[in-house]
Each structure stands twice: as structure tokens, then as C-alpha cells.
Amino acid sequence: MRYVKQKREQVGACTICNRICQLTYDHIPPSVAGNADSMMLISALSAISGTPQEDRPLISQNGYKIRSICRDCNSTIGREYDQVMGQLCADINKYLASPLTLPAEAAFDTTPSRLLRGLLGHILAAKLSPDKCVVDKQIREYLANHTSTLHPDLHVYYWLYPYPSIVVFRDFVMALHTGNGREFPVCSVMKFPPLGMLLTNAKQFYDLPDLSTRSYFHIDAPARIPLRFDNLKSQDWPEGARHSTFIITGQSGAQSLHGTPRKS
Ligand SMILES: [Zn+2]
């Protein structure tokens, strides 16, 4: 398996605002949430299918990062949302490091509207080539101002992900077994320690909590969000080939990258 494309040009369309401009690197997750170590990047499709990659891995010296967004969008995300993401990750990591036996579930203080916007901004930035994907358009509308609510078709499920690799896999369809039979939701995954996130149009996903239900919150409204510590998902869940009968994807999936820290 080969990369379709490894890197964007220095000038191009920003994946958040669509303006043609000088592109800057977005760290995914932001460096305030860790992600400063040297990473080995391979094709996410190679990682998912277990098919060895013919190209040499890319090495990124200071974290998982993609050149995809303009300076303005980069600084807006950094200023408005990254601190909230970093604080939540730090709180969860502190909790995980506790010598006490963890209860099945805990709740963490955050500002859900900023957290959700930060996660969605980075999942937009994680796409190597901007396209006319409906989901991206709906995310852009949500990010455009602080009083928007997320389109009701979109759901953002999250779970504990205590693994060192950083995984992004954009725009794939998978088979999902539900009480009503099989469904085929459109999905995008973004995972970095300590959280995994799935953006999808599936109305439910394995009983995971859905951050999109808080998208109408005022931008600075605080709330507690639940996180389960039992029923741990494996590192390649849910996109790994062994979890679904099949996966269909296109260019964005083929260009997605899977990062492994080189020090581990
Ligand atoms: Zn931009």
C-alpha cells in the first residue's frame, strides 16, 4: 500500500475557512494536550488493514501535525479552544494516574461548547485536501460563530483511549449492528490519549456519551461530562478491520495518517 499524497503545498485552501492562503501546521491534538514527541506517521489504511506500507514512514519531529489551515484559523483554535481540550486531557490523565481503584464512571468539569468546537476544528484540520463533503460544511457553519448549534444529524461520541498512538481516519462508512438491524453510518475517527472521538450520523453508537447534545450550550457555560473507565475499547476500535465486516472509504480515508511515538 502506498500513500496517495503525503503533504500539502505551502499555499492552498484552508480546510476550515476555505480561503486560499499560506498554510500552517495544525497539531492534532494541540501541544497543550501533549503531542510534542517525535512521531512516525504511516497511512491509516495500512494500519487498519494490516497491509504493510511500501513507502518509508514519514517522521514528524515535534508531534502529529498536518499542514492544512491558515494562520488566522490556527490562532483562533489555539486561542479559543485548545486550553479547554488541554485541561480536560490533563484532568483525565491525573485521574488515571491515581493510585486509587477507579470507579466505573467519573465526571469531569469542562466547557462543552469550547471542547466540541476544538475537537471539530482539529478534525477538519486533519484532512489533507479540502473537499465539498457535507459534514465538513456543517462543521464550518457551527464554527463560524459562537451562537450556532451543530447540525442535528451530527453526533460526537467519545470514550477513554489510554494508548500512545494518534489516529485520524476521515470519512468512511462502516457496518453497525443495532436493534433495528444493520446500519451504514458515515464516520470519522480522531483518537489521541486519553480520548477517542467518533463523528458520525449514527443516532447511537454502543451507548457512548454524545458531546453534540451540548452543542447548544453558551460558549462559556460550564458542565460536567461523563467518562466510563470500565468496558475499555481496544486501540484500533472501532475502525479496525476486525471490528466491522467492511469499511468503505475514499480519498480522505486514503490520505489519513496514523502516528506512533518513536520513543515508545
Ligand atoms: Zn482558515
Residues whose N, C-alpha, C, O or C-beta is under 5 A from the ligand:
A	BS01	ZN	C14 I16 C17 N18 C70 C73
